Amino acid sequence: MVGKSILEKQPHLIPVTIATTMLLLALAHFPYGYYQLLRLVVCGVALYMAFVAFNLQKILAVWVFGFVAILFNPLIPIQLSREIWKPIDVICALLFILISFTMIKVGKRKEML
């Protein structure tokens, strides 16, 4: 549609931007509480993105974000060293950015919540 802003076409950009920023900031050294919050935020945004991808019939994106949600699950955390988490954080940030820009809401048939 003409005249729609990017946030109307892609309302998921705000949570993706927050999660991506937090993932990239995680490369620095923060107290453990930050990484607990990171797990909660990234898991939540990944679940939301899986829902959005499902509504837009992007099945590969559903699987990718489902995997990210499991990886960052705050209830049963996966314990890895900082050296292993750093590339995972960068890869997940890139996945959030790349996949989110491919998911554009089109027409009324694929309305999201």
Order of alpha helices (4+ residues) and beta strands (2+ residues): alpha-alpha-alpha-alpha-alpha
